[in-house]
Amino acid sequence: MTGPVIYGRVALIGLGLIASSMAHAMRAGGLAGEIVGYAKSPETRAVARGLFCDRVTDTAAEAVAGADLVVLCVPVGAMGAIAAEIGPHLKPGAVVTDVGSVKQAVVDVVAPHLPPGVHFIPGHPLAGTEYSGPRSGFATLFQNRWWLLTPLDGTDPAEIARLRHLLEAMGANVDEMDVARHDLVLAVVSHTPHLIAYTMVGVADHMRRVSSQEVIKYSASGFRDFTRIAASDPTMWRDVFLTNKDAVLDVLGRFAEELFSLQRAIRMGDGDQLHAYFTRTREIRRGIIEAGQDTAAPDFGRAPVQPKEG
Amino acid sequence: MTGPVIYGRVALIGLGLIASSMAHAMRAGGLAGEIVGYAKSPETRAVARGLFCDRVTDTAAEAVAGADLVVLCVPVGAMGAIAAEIGPHLKPGAVVTDVGSVKQAVVDVVAPHLPPGVHFIPGHPLAGTEYSGPRSGFATLFQNRWWLLTPLDGTDPAEIARLRHLLEAMGANVDEMDVARHDLVLAVVSHTPHLIAYTMVGVADHMRRVSSQEVIKYSASGFRDFTRIAASDPTMWRDVFLTNKDAVLDVLGRFAEELFSLQRAIRMGDGDQLHAYFTRTREIRRGIIEAGQDTAAPDFGRAPVQPKEG
């Protein structure tokens, strides 16, 4: 093994998009001495064995034995059971992190199962694609993406720094954040937009008067962005909404109020209200481009779409 | 002038993103003998004169005099007044088309002003960016994009074919559609998604507990797609919602019902309903990728975003 090894042995629990991308990135950078994996499904384990893990075990307990870093990459709803299973087998001084999209719920169910002397540093990479599973990973998934850490009070700063070092070596930009604030900010920038996108795609699917063929054919106009968002992993998102319930319901309530206000403006023909609203939202977009979070290319940076037969 | 000229003189009325892109595309392909432009604003006329028009006039009436093709590129709400102004000055046998996002409202206000012998063929290019104005155009905007025509009964098929020829020469895929169906399909795939995106961005903007700095910083997760949609031209979109009111209110009503059903599932903790819904919407996305309407690249085909300081 050459390269700047940061953790001697890394155990990945759950082997989907995030774990497989981490493994590819760690291998590409020589960041881990050994990568051990575990997943519930035998098929997933077989893929991981051939594709990105040095060793794959048949139980989570075996996977974490002797590991310096344990990364929980299972859906948020499965975190508690996995933590209970691995808790007694963790090496003293090991670091445990996770990649769940919700943080308070993970802290609540994971922390009680971890023995003293194990460092728990909850985390959340803001990276993903519409694909899932062990074949979907790639080494550059985290390049220039945010990876939020929500360390609890009293966590050893040296261990936080070491984990940051690994994440940055995989290309991520790391930020630290309070657990509750994380869940609220993510409800606004990610969770609620996903629910809304799912809903709009569902509406289109249900409208009998508009054939799904037409919806697909003419989807370039706004709707396509919604379908991309709405294609993410159903299990992961179910767990997000069930575990970040309060923040999501709060934002959804505000959304419904705003939407009804605009709907009323349309019904009443109040063009001034609509114009003022649309002008204001445009400013936020400008801010995002100035912050370098997206390209301003006129084709939105996408590769040209293929011509279709009319 | 070399190249396959399709119309001897083309008049563009309104000189924003669509008109300037048409002018660039027609010049690149040598598709028009002369391109004459008119816009309400003197600044816009000055830009167009230097950038993409052979001639710019101070009135719409002058611009259409002698034109073989007149393209109305003003917001839907301004179509009627412009049609009244140019009607008496149109050359017998001229073709008039428009690029409005709503078709019934345009037909209603434009058709009555056109003299017999003029061919009116309403149209709608499904192409755009978040930018507007005469400097925002580029020759490839219509490449592999749909351009819908909604010809009225009795329109000369030879004139429809000639207009199709021009649009295809600019790179578009042309489809013909009934006026009412156009307005409903677009309400589903474009108009309502835009209103929803505007709303979500507005909610984020209003939430005092989430600083707009954070919203912008972590916008990569779903929200960024909304802000892109919500950055489109406010005047154009105001007119869309005012003039396609019935279809948009219909779709919005369905959207609210669906959203409340999912919101209730979250509140009740009904994971099965959420999972089943999210699995179904994923299928539509698969259809769009198979139809070639979007790339399946894991980074969504976007250029990598720039690293930021944490």
Contacts between the chains, C-beta under 8 A, distances in Angstrom:
chain1	res1	chain2	res2	distance
A	77	B	271	7.6
A	126	B	218	6.0
A	126	B	220	5.4
A	126	B	221	5.0
A	127	B	220	7.7
A	128	B	221	7.7
A	129	B	298	4.1
A	129	B	299	7.3
A	129	B	300	7.4
A	130	B	285	6.5
A	131	B	298	6.5
A	136	B	298	7.2
A	138	B	298	6.1
A	140	B	299	8.0
A	141	B	298	7.2
A	143	B	304	6.1
A	144	B	304	5.8
A	144	B	305	5.2
A	144	B	306	6.7
A	144	B	307	4.7
A	144	B	308	7.8
A	145	B	220	6.4
A	145	B	305	8.0
A	146	B	217	7.5
A	146	B	218	5.9
A	146	B	220	6.9
A	146	B	310	8.0
A	148	B	218	7.7
A	173	B	307	6.2
A	173	B	308	6.0
A	173	B	310	5.1
A	174	B	310	6.1
A	175	B	310	5.0
A	184	B	209	6.5
A	184	B	210	6.2
A	185	B	210	5.5
A	185	B	214	5.2
A	185	B	215	7.5
A	185	B	218	6.2
A	186	B	218	7.5
A	186	B	221	7.1
A	188	B	203	7.4
A	188	B	204	5.1
A	188	B	207	6.1
A	188	B	210	5.1
A	188	B	215	6.2
A	188	B	223	7.3
A	189	B	204	7.0
A	189	B	214	7.8
A	189	B	215	5.7
A	189	B	218	5.1
A	189	B	219	5.6
A	189	B	221	5.5
A	189	B	222	7.0
A	189	B	223	4.1
A	190	B	218	7.8
A	190	B	221	3.5
A	190	B	222	4.8
A	190	B	223	6.4
A	192	B	200	6.9
A	192	B	203	7.8
A	193	B	200	5.7
A	193	B	221	7.8
A	193	B	222	4.0
A	193	B	223	5.0
A	193	B	225	7.6
A	193	B	226	5.5
A	194	B	222	5.2
A	195	B	259	7.6
A	195	B	262	6.2
A	195	B	266	7.9
A	196	B	196	5.9
A	196	B	200	6.0
A	196	B	259	7.1
A	197	B	222	7.0
A	197	B	225	7.9
A	198	B	262	7.2
A	198	B	277	6.4
A	198	B	278	5.8
A	198	B	281	5.2
A	199	B	255	6.2
A	199	B	258	4.9
A	199	B	259	4.7
A	199	B	262	6.0
A	200	B	192	6.9
A	200	B	193	5.7
A	200	B	196	6.0
A	200	B	255	6.3
A	201	B	281	4.1
A	201	B	284	5.4
A	201	B	285	7.4
A	202	B	258	5.4
A	202	B	277	6.1
A	202	B	280	6.8
A	202	B	281	5.4
A	203	B	188	7.4
A	203	B	192	7.8
A	203	B	251	6.6
A	203	B	254	4.9
A	203	B	255	5.0
A	203	B	258	5.4
A	204	B	188	5.2
A	204	B	189	7.1
A	204	B	284	6.9
A	205	B	280	6.6
A	205	B	281	6.7
A	205	B	284	5.7
A	206	B	254	7.0
A	206	B	258	7.6
A	207	B	188	6.1
A	207	B	251	7.4
A	207	B	254	6.9
A	209	B	184	6.4
A	210	B	184	6.2
A	210	B	185	5.5
A	210	B	188	5.1
A	212	B	284	6.7
A	212	B	287	6.9
A	214	B	185	5.2
A	214	B	189	7.8
A	215	B	185	7.5
A	215	B	188	6.2
A	215	B	189	5.8
A	215	B	284	7.0
A	216	B	284	7.0
A	216	B	287	4.7
A	216	B	288	5.1
A	216	B	291	5.0
A	216	B	293	6.6
A	217	B	146	7.5
A	217	B	291	6.5
A	217	B	293	7.3
A	218	B	126	6.0
A	218	B	146	5.9
A	218	B	148	7.7
A	218	B	185	6.1
A	218	B	186	7.5
A	218	B	189	5.1
A	218	B	190	7.8
A	219	B	189	5.6
A	219	B	288	5.2
A	219	B	291	8.0
A	219	B	293	5.1
A	219	B	294	7.7
A	220	B	126	5.4
A	220	B	127	7.7
A	220	B	145	6.4
A	220	B	146	6.8
A	220	B	293	6.1
A	221	B	126	5.0
A	221	B	128	7.7
A	221	B	186	7.1
A	221	B	189	5.4
A	221	B	190	3.5
A	221	B	193	7.8
A	222	B	189	7.0
A	222	B	190	4.9
A	222	B	193	4.0
A	222	B	194	5.2
A	222	B	197	7.0
A	222	B	229	5.0
A	223	B	188	7.3
A	223	B	189	4.1
A	223	B	190	6.5
A	223	B	193	5.0
A	224	B	288	6.4
A	224	B	293	6.3
A	224	B	294	5.5
A	225	B	193	7.6
A	225	B	197	8.0
A	225	B	225	4.0
A	225	B	226	7.6
A	225	B	228	7.0
A	225	B	229	6.1
A	226	B	193	5.5
A	226	B	225	7.6
A	227	B	281	7.6
A	227	B	284	5.6
A	227	B	285	4.3
A	227	B	288	5.4
A	227	B	294	7.9
A	228	B	225	7.0
A	228	B	285	6.6
A	228	B	294	6.9
A	228	B	300	6.5
A	229	B	222	5.0
A	229	B	225	6.1
A	230	B	278	7.5
A	230	B	281	4.4
A	230	B	282	7.0
A	230	B	284	7.5
A	230	B	285	6.2
A	231	B	281	7.4
A	231	B	282	5.0
A	231	B	285	3.5
A	231	B	286	7.4
A	232	B	278	7.8
A	232	B	282	8.0
A	234	B	274	7.8
A	234	B	275	5.1
A	234	B	278	3.7
A	234	B	279	4.7
A	234	B	282	6.6
A	235	B	275	6.6
A	237	B	274	7.4
A	237	B	278	5.5
A	238	B	271	5.0
A	238	B	274	4.5
A	238	B	275	4.6
A	238	B	278	6.5
A	239	B	271	7.7
A	241	B	266	4.8
A	241	B	274	5.9
A	242	B	266	7.0
A	242	B	269	5.9
A	242	B	271	5.6
A	242	B	274	7.4
A	245	B	266	5.7
A	245	B	267	7.1
A	245	B	269	7.6
A	248	B	266	6.2
A	249	B	263	6.9
A	249	B	266	6.3
A	249	B	267	6.3
A	251	B	203	6.6
A	251	B	207	7.4
A	252	B	259	7.5
A	252	B	263	5.4
A	252	B	266	7.9
A	254	B	203	5.0
A	254	B	206	7.0
A	254	B	207	6.9
A	255	B	199	6.2
A	255	B	200	6.3
A	255	B	203	5.0
A	256	B	256	7.3
A	256	B	259	7.2
A	256	B	260	7.9
A	256	B	263	8.0
A	258	B	199	4.9
A	258	B	202	5.4
A	258	B	203	5.4
A	258	B	206	7.5
A	259	B	195	7.6
A	259	B	196	7.1
A	259	B	199	4.7
A	259	B	252	7.5
A	259	B	256	7.2
A	260	B	256	7.9
A	262	B	195	6.2
A	262	B	198	7.2
A	262	B	199	6.0
A	263	B	249	6.9
A	263	B	252	5.4
A	263	B	256	8.0
A	266	B	195	7.9
A	266	B	241	4.8
A	266	B	242	7.0
A	266	B	245	5.7
A	266	B	248	6.2
A	266	B	249	6.4
A	266	B	252	7.9
A	267	B	245	7.1
A	267	B	249	6.3
A	269	B	242	5.8
A	269	B	245	7.6
A	271	B	77	7.6
A	271	B	238	5.0
A	271	B	239	7.7
A	271	B	242	5.6
A	274	B	234	7.8
A	274	B	237	7.4
A	274	B	238	4.4
A	274	B	241	5.9
A	274	B	242	7.4
A	275	B	234	5.1
A	275	B	235	6.6
A	275	B	238	4.5
A	277	B	198	6.4
A	277	B	202	6.1
A	278	B	198	5.7
A	278	B	230	7.5
A	278	B	232	7.8
A	278	B	234	3.7
A	278	B	237	5.4
A	278	B	238	6.5
A	279	B	234	4.7
A	280	B	202	6.8
A	280	B	205	6.6
A	281	B	198	5.2
A	281	B	201	4.1
A	281	B	202	5.4
A	281	B	205	6.7
A	281	B	227	7.6
A	281	B	230	4.4
A	281	B	231	7.4
A	282	B	230	7.0
A	282	B	231	4.9
A	282	B	232	8.0
A	282	B	234	6.6
A	284	B	201	5.4
A	284	B	204	6.9
A	284	B	205	5.7
A	284	B	212	6.7
A	284	B	215	7.0
A	284	B	216	7.0
A	284	B	227	5.6
A	284	B	230	7.5
A	285	B	130	6.5
A	285	B	201	7.4
A	285	B	227	4.3
A	285	B	228	6.6
A	285	B	230	6.3
A	285	B	231	3.5
A	286	B	231	7.4
A	287	B	212	6.9
A	287	B	216	4.7
A	288	B	216	5.1
A	288	B	219	5.2
A	288	B	224	6.4
A	288	B	227	5.4
A	291	B	216	5.0
A	291	B	217	6.5
A	291	B	308	6.9
A	292	B	305	6.2
A	292	B	306	3.9
A	292	B	307	8.0
A	292	B	308	5.8
A	293	B	216	6.6
A	293	B	217	7.3
A	293	B	219	5.2
A	293	B	220	6.1
A	293	B	224	6.3
A	293	B	305	5.9
A	293	B	308	7.8
A	294	B	219	7.6
A	294	B	224	5.5
A	294	B	227	7.9
A	294	B	228	6.9
A	294	B	302	7.6
A	294	B	305	6.5
A	295	B	302	6.2
A	295	B	303	5.1
A	295	B	305	7.3
A	297	B	303	7.0
A	298	B	129	4.3
A	298	B	131	6.5
A	298	B	136	7.3
A	298	B	138	6.0
A	298	B	141	7.2
A	299	B	129	7.4
A	300	B	129	7.3
A	300	B	228	6.4
A	300	B	302	7.3
A	301	B	301	7.0
A	301	B	302	4.2
A	301	B	303	4.6
A	302	B	294	7.5
A	302	B	295	6.2
A	302	B	300	7.1
A	302	B	301	4.3
A	302	B	302	6.6
A	303	B	295	5.0
A	303	B	297	7.0
A	303	B	301	4.5
A	304	B	143	6.2
A	304	B	144	6.0
A	305	B	144	5.3
A	305	B	145	8.0
A	305	B	292	6.3
A	305	B	293	5.9
A	305	B	294	6.5
A	305	B	295	7.3
A	306	B	144	6.7
A	306	B	292	3.9
A	307	B	144	4.8
A	307	B	173	6.3
A	307	B	292	7.9
A	308	B	144	7.7
A	308	B	173	6.0
A	308	B	291	6.8
A	308	B	292	5.7
A	308	B	293	7.6
A	310	B	173	5.2
A	310	B	174	6.3
A	310	B	175	5.0
